[in-house]
Amino acid sequence: MIAAQLPLRDVHLPASPGWWPLASGWWLVIAAVLLIVSVTTALYLIRQRRLRRWAQVFDQQLAATENGPSRLAAASELLRRASRWVDTQAVLLHGDAWLRFLDGAKGTAFSNGEGRVLLEGGFRPQMDAETVERACRLARTRFLELMAGKR
């Protein structure tokens, strides 16, 4: 009967821990997320800068030409060089096979469209300026896609 004489107190739970400071596991999660976001952003910015430089190279090469046929020849040469990034055997293609390669998976802009002039346009003495401009815009777009590694 000794237990009945002891004064008992109520059970008091300690206060629940606050959210701050964070546990070490949360700091690791935050650091991992920040690292992933920074690396992804850096890779994106590097890729964009590289594509801007390639676009500048393409534009400078075309600006160095004096007429429409030489612009088409320069655009075709740059496309040949860029095709090596995607497929080393692509430089061996000629004629319609080359244009189908340039079409890629997007459609028929080269084989049945404005890009068809790239085959013979560099060998003609005169070309319509609007046709040359459309073909060069198309070639520039495809050049940048090839340099980005898109098939």
C-alpha positions in Angstrom: 0.0 0.0 0.0 2.9 2.3 -0.2 2.1 3.1 -3.8 -1.1 4.8 -2.8 0.7 7.4 -0.8 3.0 8.6 -3.6 1.8 11.6 -5.3 1.5 10.9 -9.1 1.7 13.6 -11.6 0.0 13.6 -15.1 2.0 12.6 -18.1 3.2 15.6 -20.1 4.4 15.1 -23.6 7.3 17.3 -24.7 6.6 20.0 -27.2 6.7 18.8 -30.9 9.8 19.9 -32.7 9.5 23.0 -34.9 10.0 23.0 -38.6 13.1 25.2 -38.3 16.0 24.3 -38.3 15.5 21.6 -40.9 16.7 18.1 -40.4 19.9 17.2 -42.2 18.0 15.0 -44.7 16.0 18.0 -45.9 19.2 20.0 -46.5 20.5 17.2 -48.7 17.2 17.1 -50.7 17.4 20.9 -51.2 21.0 20.7 -52.2 20.2 17.9 -54.7 17.3 19.9 -56.2 19.4 23.0 -56.5 22.3 21.1 -58.1 19.9 19.5 -60.7 18.3 22.8 -61.5 21.7 24.6 -61.9 23.2 21.8 -64.1 20.1 21.7 -66.3 20.1 25.5 -66.7 23.8 25.6 -67.4 23.5 22.9 -70.1 20.5 24.7 -71.7 22.4 28.0 -71.8 25.5 26.4 -73.2 23.4 24.7 -75.9 21.7 27.9 -76.8 24.9 29.8 -77.0 26.4 27.1 -79.2 23.4 27.3 -81.5 23.7 31.1 -81.7 27.3 30.7 -82.7 26.4 28.1 -85.4 23.7 30.4 -86.7 26.3 33.3 -86.9 28.7 31.0 -88.8 26.0 30.1 -91.2 25.0 33.7 -91.7 28.6 34.9 -92.2 29.2 32.2 -94.8 26.2 33.2 -96.8 27.0 36.9 -96.4 30.4 36.3 -97.9 28.9 35.2 -101.2 28.0 37.6 -104.0 25.0 36.2 -105.8 22.1 33.7 -105.5 23.8 30.6 -107.0 26.9 31.0 -104.8 24.6 31.5 -101.7 22.9 28.2 -102.6 26.3 26.5 -103.0 27.5 27.8 -99.7 24.3 26.7 -97.9 24.5 23.2 -99.5 28.2 23.0 -98.4 27.3 23.9 -94.8 24.5 21.4 -94.8 27.0 18.7 -96.0 29.3 19.6 -93.1 26.5 19.6 -90.6 25.2 16.2 -91.7 28.5 14.6 -90.5 27.4 15.4 -86.9 24.4 13.2 -87.3 25.5 10.5 -89.7 29.0 10.1 -91.1 27.7 8.4 -94.2 25.4 11.2 -95.1 28.1 13.1 -97.0 28.1 10.2 -99.5 24.4 10.7 -100.4 23.6 12.5 -103.7 20.5 13.7 -105.5 17.1 12.6 -104.1 18.7 10.5 -101.4 20.5 13.6 -100.0 17.2 15.6 -100.1 15.4 12.8 -98.3 18.1 12.8 -95.6 17.6 16.6 -95.3 13.9 16.1 -94.9 14.5 13.9 -91.9 11.3 13.0 -90.0 9.6 16.4 -90.6 8.2 16.1 -94.1 9.2 16.9 -97.6 10.4 20.5 -97.6 13.6 19.5 -99.4 12.7 16.6 -101.6 9.4 18.0 -102.9 9.5 21.7 -101.8 11.6 24.8 -101.8 14.8 23.0 -100.8 15.0 21.1 -104.1 16.7 24.1 -105.6 19.8 23.2 -103.5 20.6 20.4 -105.9 21.1 22.5 -109.0 20.8 26.1 -107.9 24.6 26.5 -107.3 25.2 25.6 -111.0 22.8 28.0 -112.6 24.0 31.3 -113.8 20.9 33.2 -112.4 18.4 32.5 -109.7 15.3 34.3 -108.5 16.2 36.2 -105.3 13.0 35.1 -103.5 13.6 31.4 -104.3 17.2 31.7 -103.1 16.1 33.4 -99.9 13.4 30.8 -99.1 15.8 27.9 -99.8 18.5 29.6 -97.6 16.0 30.1 -94.7 15.1 26.4 -95.0 18.7 25.4 -95.1 19.6 27.5 -92.1 16.8 25.9 -90.0 17.9 22.4 -91.0 21.6 23.3 -90.5 20.8 24.3 -86.9 18.8 21.2 -86.3 21.7 19.0 -87.6 24.2 20.9 -85.4 21.9 20.3 -82.4 22.1 16.6 -83.2 18.5 16.2 -84.5 18.1 13.7 -87.2 
